[in-house]
Structures are given as C-alpha cells and as structure tokens.
Amino acid sequence: METVVSGIRPTGNLHLGNYFGAVKNFIRMQQEQRCYFFIADYHSLTTHPTPADLHGSVKQVLAEYLAAGLDPEKSTLYIQSDLPEVAELYLLLNMNAYIGELERTTSFKDKIRAQPDNVNAGLLTYPVLMAADIIIHKAAKVPVGKDQEQNLEMARHFARRFNHMYKHEFFPEPAPFNFGQELIKIPGLDGSGKMGKSEGNGIFLYEDAGSIRKKVMRAVTDSGPTAMDQVVSEPIQNLFTIMEQVSAPDTLQHFKDKYASCEIRYGDLKKQLSEDIVNFTAPIRERIIEIKSDEAYLSKVARMGAEKARESARVTLREVREIIGFRPF
C-alpha cells in the first residue's frame, strides 16, 4: 500500500468537472492506498492574503468533499493549518531553496502577471510549501494536473537535495499519479474547454435547481445538423459528454439518434439535461447542507484528521531535526 497526498483548494466549490474528474478517483483511491487529503488554507493566502471568511470557505469545502464521498475513516482528511509540523518543515526546506530556481517556476511567473500588486514571499516559495505538504508524509504518489507538474518536480528536487546535503536517504521522491483513462474530463457549457470556476462555465454540486436550469438553457450550441450522420460539433458533443454521466443510457441514445437523423431540438435536449443534472446533484446538495449544519460532526472530522496527520508528520519532523542536527540538551 503506497502513501498518496493531495491538496484541496479552499477557494472554490466543487463542480461536476471536479466530481467526475479527481473526486471520484479519490473515492476509489481511499479504498486502495494510504491517502492524505488536506485543505490547503495556507496556500490560499498567497493569492488571497486577506480572505473575507477563510473559516467559512474551509468549512464549505470540507462539507462538500465529505458529501461527495471522501470517508474520514478510510483516508486522512485534514486542514493544512492544523499541522504546525508542515510550517516548520517549510521553514527548514526554505534554507535550501534558492531564489533563482524559485523565480524560474512557471506558476510563479504566471501569478506575478496575474497579481502584479501582490508579489509576496509566499507566492515565490509556493513550491517549497507544496514540497513540505507532500514529503512530510513521505508520499510515493501525488495526483497532479498539468498546472502543478513543475511544482511536483520541484518537490522531488527538494527531497533529493535534502538527502544529498545531509548524506541520508531519508525522503522518497514522489511520483506523479496519472489517472489516465480513468480520468473523466467534463467540458464546460461555453462550447469548448473544461469546466471550471474561473472560466464561469461550471455547474456546482451546491447549486440550486433554478440556477442549474438557467445555466444549461444558456449553454452554447450550433445551428443544427444539416446532413444525415453529420459529425457532432464540439458544443453539442460537450452536452452529450455531460449527459453520459448524469442521464440514463437510453436518454443519451435517444438524443444522439435525433441528431444523426437531423431531427434534434436543442431546447428539448437542454431541458432533459438540466433535469437530469438537478436529479443527480440534489442528493449531494442536501447532504452538503446537512453536514454544514452539523458543527459537532465537522469538528470531529477536522480533529480526527489533524490527529492522524500529525501522527505521521511528527515522526518525519523529529527525524528531520535529528538529521540536520537539532537535538535537545
């Protein structure tokens, strides 16, 4: 059984893209691997240093992931700031991280272009904190998207550098975990690309039925097929892709047949899709509301996750301090 570590951003709600992409794979992974899932509230301060309601955002995300299927009994689900060991390892790794290499990371360059008035030290050392999150549990695998591949390579680099500098093969080099064919990519409603919060094309698990219906009815389509068995355009294929996940197989086939015979009515397709999405998300939404209102349960989950995560982190940090030379008198 391998150790897997993955961070969860507390700055956005779960949408269908997240759910059918990473989350469903997390649910499967927690059955097979030793999983640590953490809500990255420290990381969020690099782009939102004065959050309006950081605690509320963490609470919402925690409730959503629990409602979506993460099981605190099967995996370790914790809040990053509940582990002081992470902050200490981050400090120690920063002593061996160099400004030049950090300035060259793609994520740093992208962020300083996006927020030129908030180029803070945390933004520069983001890869070091990410490395601390991962190697503090001696993770073997890390699920990462394209935008984080370089930062994972930096984590491997810092683990390797620590081992070399202190002549001790202590940290394993974490490898990227690629879901491959198991990763379902849900497109947005704007006719192209993936679903996402920043793109404004997402449908969220917490969203009410009225909002979902409005969004789906505004989804981009085309002018309609003009020939039998015409190749399906990207906007319509996107709607079919979403329908594959939330609708009955015969419903999907019905609309594909209508498209192939040039008889499809996009209004009917959207109405059906919107109702199927509402029916799919409603139980999860109800569960989110239920969990959010149960302060005692959320407190128990957060406390249990922190205890389990600290059990691992304490061992690692104690050994790191001994390797470096910090010893009590």
VENBEL-V426925 format. One line per field, one symbol per residue. ss: DSSP state (H for helix, E for strand, L for the rest). burial: b if it has 24 or more other ideal C-beta (glycine too) atoms within 12 Angstrom, else e. Layout:
ss = ???
burial = ???
//
This chain:
ss = LLEEEEEELLLLLLEHHHHHHHHHHHHHHHHHLEEEEEELHHHHLLLLLLLLLHHHHHHHHHHHHHHHLLLLLLLEEEEHHHLHHHHHHHHHHHLLLLHHHHHLLHHHHHHHHHLLLLLLHHHHLHHHHHHHHHHLLLLLEEELLHHHHHHHHHHHHHHHHHHHHLLLLLLLLLEEELLHHHLLLLELLLLLLELLLLLLLLLELLLLHHHHHHHHHLLLLLLLLLLLLLLLLHHHHHHHHHHHHHLLHHHHHHHHHHHHLLLLLHHHHHHHHHHHHHHHHHHHHHHHHHHHLLHHHHHHHHHHHHHHHHHHHHHHHHHHHHHHLLLLL
burial = eebbbbbbbbbbbbbbbbbbbbbbbbbebbeebbbbbbbbbbbbbbbbeeeeebeebbbbbbbbbbbbbbebebbbbbbbbbbebbbbbbebbbebbeeeebeebebbeebeeeeeeeeeebbbbbbbbbbbbbbbbbbbbbbbbeebebbbbbbbbbbbbbeeeeeeebbbbbebbebeeebbbbbbbeeeebbbeeeebbbbbbbeeeebbebbbebbbeeebeeeeeebeebbbbbbbbbbbbbeeebbeebbebbeeeebebeebbebbbbbbbebbeebbebbeebeeeeeebeebbebbbebbbebbeebbebbeeeeeeeee
//
